Amino acid sequence: MNLFTLFTRKLSILFRRNRFRSELDEEMAFHREQAEKDLVASGMAPEQAQVAASRQLGNTTHLREQSHGIIAFRWETVVQDLSFAMRQLRRNPGFGITATLIVALGIASSVSIFAFVDAALIKPLPYKNPNRLVHLYESISLGPRFHLSYPDYQDWKRENKVFSSLEVYEPFGFMMKTADGLRQTDGARVSAGFFRTLGVNPILGRDFYDGEDDPKAARTVLLSYSTWQRRYGGNSKAMGQAVVLDGDTYTVIGVLPREFSFAPAEPADFWAILKPGTCRSCHGLFGVARLKDGVTFAEAFADIKTIAQNLAKQYPDSNRDQAAYMLPLTEVIVGDIQPILLVLLSGAGLLLLIAGVNVANLLLVRVESRKGEIAMRGALGASARRLVTQFITEGMLLAAVGSAIGILVAQESMRALALLIPKDMMASMPYLQGVGLNGHVLLFACTLALLTGILFALTPIVRFRRAEIGEGLSERGRASSGVTWRRFGANLVVIELATATVLLAGAGLLVKSLYRLLHTDIGIEPDHIATVHVQMPPEKYGKPEQKVALVREVVKKVTALPGVKAVGITQKMPIEDADWTSGFVIIGRPDNGQHKEVAIRFVSAGYWTTLKTRLASGRYSTDNEDASKPDVVLLNQTMARLYFPGEDPVGKQLGFSADAKQRMLIVGVINDIQEGQLDSAPRSAMYLPFYQNPFAGFVVLARTAQDDRGLLRALTSSIASVDRGLAIYNPMTMEQKIHDAPSTYLHRSSAWLVGGFAASALLLGVVGLYGVIAYSVSQRTREIGVRMALGAERASVYRLVLTEAGRLIVIGVVAGLALSVGAAVLIRKMLFGVNAWDAPTLGGVAFILALFALLASFLPARRAASVSPAEALRTE
């Protein structure tokens, strides 16, 4: 038989189904007639021969099914099964809609969270061999991740034996000169080989030359792709144009690739060549290095630590007690968001598990209701294989529809989740921009859909046994299958309740952690404070007295605004990173070889009133204490306890070095102000008068009796009226700053998202419990009727049903609480002020879950207690 004939026959079978069946019936009739003739020829009577031939041939329906399965084209069977499955769902829309929505919920949550995990943790960084890149810091007494000085960087670069290249960057923006005056713009400064170390090449123009960061070399700058498009219209003529940044003229030499990002320095529009420095105690750089082939991370870390130890001995005045610290670049870029993503992915996975278990529960209920149908089809000759195929088709159809809806919902969920990330945080996480349905995510979604379909297909198959088909029409078959299903369904409900308990406990701990974080004592009263950053043009305000005069005028203008009660100035706001540090000495005391490091802030006298700080001893500084007066300083309580234990430091003197002529008189001690992130421990800090050390860049803080948000526009306009050439940027309220802080966002988003998963899990778990108890009641209707006919009261029926439910609730909740403690230990780094075994939280979770579960069980119990004994006895 040639291929054309075979193809023609297949088409004939597919499109001429009736003819195929007719020919099959004719062939079967022919075989029956031949058997009858043979039997008659052997001497049997014609009537007996006809019966014997039919018995010999077997069940006609069964033979037709077997022949159709062997000969007919398989796609026809698939079409038949799909058509039958769709009819089944239309006949029972409640089941179809419920199961589909549950699947969609589980798939949507898992896929949307996985998309963020893929973007942050799975996709490789856009650099050459990113696993060979490391990030370098200097470690000081305040913490391990602090800046390098330029001379230290040069020594590290020259003396190391483990890096093929080592470069530095400075992640601070610029003041760009425009026709309208100064404007703040995002950017970073890098050493000449920075982009070659990353393995990134410009798509237009050139990279920095070696030695181009020499002080005598011309200043050059690279553009980010978005800046090239936005400011220069994507025109190649941008090459060679000049731009003035921080008072220096830079020449544009290249454009970086569209996909390039470097999260530790983002957002960055301009990547300028770094100005080298000579001050070894001036720190502002971070290092990026590429490991040599064959060098391990541990070997490199040991080598760089040895170099830092040698520098500490060589330069004790500036480097004493300073060590090296190193991390993989990948961990630096995604380290802060990695824990929350893994927690959320775990929560989504647990929710998907509950969703799958719930639908499996529904399918088991449905199988029970179809026992008669299955038995009838088996009695009429349907093979086990044919029934299994039908179950597989129905399960796959249900999973496909639910997964398709879930993927569409996931796409919208990704956009919504991305919008919840504050703009500044999103800029520092460029790998999350444009997150969506890429190849990895679609593969993950299809895998989940396939696994879900397999689960839904196997559930009725496992429940279905060929030997039970004959019993499916009998009383005994229904009774035994009902008991079996109740036991299996009860086990599934225990799993659901335990999983829901884990999610609820996690959400409860995270919510309590967020509450503790937001209500921690930060040393100030943040309400009704408006803030804005200001930068002076250096060519106009180069002298200290010019800076002081401008700041005093700004304070005067802002103070005159309606509703303003106090105005303060600082060079760095609270609730930020803890940099701007310096070493110091206590005049008249030996240092005993100890390097003392402290955060330094320069503030005006109005700063204390604006923030409503508390004075522990001594006095505040005044605005009369300018450069003409002796230097004074205030300490926070942490610094006073650490360096002046058991004594009052007021009246003692500090200096930045033992031989320094500048000596600062301690005039007061204030309460601790949270200078670092909210979840970090208080650190030592000293506060110097702003007018004794004026800065070109500063922050204005204004406390108002009115709406602080409404003050922002007036605050900006008032400062601009002093000098239109000032750069005024980042207006925000203090409460907004706290709300959008990275630590706050991570705690808040994890609490909300895990809370959402927990609420969904609670709903699904309660629904699953209701289904099991309701089915159990329906199976025991006759038993309940007999009990009531024999005199049982309604209260005893309630106890009967609720006792069964209570047993499942206790087992599920207890198992869930045990698992919750283990899960909480895994996320303990995300908890603030809360233990993993926090008894009130775990107890509250157990109470809430048990309450809702009992309410769900009460409904079928009430129905059982209201059954009439006569009607119950007629039910069976």
Secondary structure, DSSP 8 states (H G I E B T S, - for coil): --HHHHHHHHHHHHH-HHHHHHHHHHHHHHHHHHHHHHHHHTT--HHHHHHHHHHHH--HHHHHHHHHHHHS-HHHHHHHHHHHHHHHHHHSHHHHHHHHHHHHHHHHHHHHHHHHHIIIIIS--SSSSGGGEEEEEEEETTEEEE-EEHHHHHHHHHH-SSEEEEEEEE---EEEEETTEEEEE-EEEE-TTHHHHHT---SEE----TTTTSTTS--EEEE-HHHHHHHHTT-GGGTT-EEEETTEEEEEEEE--TT---GGG-S-SEEEE------TT-EEEEEEEEE-TT--HHHHHHHHHHHHHHHHHH-HHHHTT-EEEEEEHHHHHHTTTHHHHHHHHHHHHHHHHHHHHHHHHHHHHHHHHTHHHHHHHHHTT--HHHHHHHHHHHHHHHHHHHHHHHHHHHHHHHHHHHHHS-HHHHHT-GGGTT----HHHHHHHHHHHHHHHHHHHHHHHHH--GGGTGGGGSHHHHHHHHHHHHHHHHHHHHHHHHHHHHHHHHHHHHHHHHHHHHTS--SS--TTEEEEEEE--TTTS-SHHHHHHHHHHHHHHHHTSTTEEEEEEESS-SSS----EEEEEETTS--TT--EEEEEEEE-THHHHHHT--EEEE----TT-STTS--EEEEEHHHHHHHSTTS--TT-EEESSTT-S--EEEEEEE-----S-TTS----EEEEEGGGS--SEEEEEEEESS-HHHHHHHHHHHHHHH-TTSEEEEEEEHHHHHHTSHHHHHHHHHHHHHHHHHHHHHHHHHHHHHHHHHHHHHHTHHHHHHHHHTT--HHHHHHHHHHHHHHHHHHHHHHHHHHHHHHHHHTGGG-SS--TT-HHHHHHHHHHHHHHHHHHHHHHHHHHHT--HHHHHHH-
